[in-house]
Amino acid sequence: MRSEWQLQEAKGNFSQLIRLAAGGDAQVVTVHGKPTAVVVSAEQYVRLTRHKGKLSAALLQPDLGIEDLDLARSLDAGRNIEL
C-alpha cells in the first residue's frame, strides 16, 4: 500500500489518504521531498498522546510487584581520568 505522498498528491487524493490512515497505515506527506507531516488514525493518535501518569502513582499501585520493575543497572564504572 502507498504510505508516502507529495503535498499536491495528498491534496488531490485526500479521501484515499484518510481512508488508508484510518485503516492503521500511517501516511507521510512530503514537501520538496522531505517528510513534513504524518497522518495517523484517531486511535493511533490517542494511543501516542495518552497521558502516561506520574511515576509516584504507578509505584503506589497495590498490584505492582518487584518482579514488574527493571532494577538492573550497568556495572560499567565509567572512564579513567587523571587529575
ChimeraX attribute file (.defattr): number of C-alpha atoms within 10 A of each C-alpha:
attribute: neighborCount
match mode: 1-to-1
recipient: residues
	/A:1	5
	/A:2	10
	/A:3	14
	/A:4	16
	/A:5	20
	/A:6	16
	/A:7	18
	/A:8	12
	/A:9	13
	/A:10	18
	/A:11	12
	/A:12	10
	/A:13	12
	/A:14	12
	/A:15	11
	/A:16	11
	/A:17	25
	/A:18	17
	/A:19	12
	/A:20	19
	/A:21	20
	/A:22	17
	/A:23	11
	/A:24	14
	/A:25	18
	/A:26	19
	/A:27	21
	/A:28	21
	/A:29	22
	/A:30	18
	/A:31	12
	/A:32	8
	/A:33	10
	/A:34	10
	/A:35	14
	/A:36	12
	/A:37	13
	/A:38	14
	/A:39	19
	/A:40	20
	/A:41	18
	/A:42	12
	/A:43	10
	/A:44	16
	/A:45	11
	/A:46	11
	/A:47	10
	/A:48	10
	/A:49	8
	/A:50	9
	/A:51	8
	/A:52	8
	/A:53	8
	/A:54	8
	/A:55	8
	/A:56	8
	/A:57	8
	/A:58	12
	/A:59	12
	/A:60	9
	/A:61	9
	/A:62	7
	/A:63	9
	/A:64	11
	/A:65	9
	/A:66	8
	/A:67	7
	/A:68	8
	/A:69	9
	/A:70	7
	/A:71	7
	/A:72	6
	/A:73	6
	/A:74	6
	/A:75	6
	/A:76	6
	/A:77	6
	/A:78	7
	/A:79	5
	/A:80	6
	/A:81	5
	/A:82	3
	/A:83	3
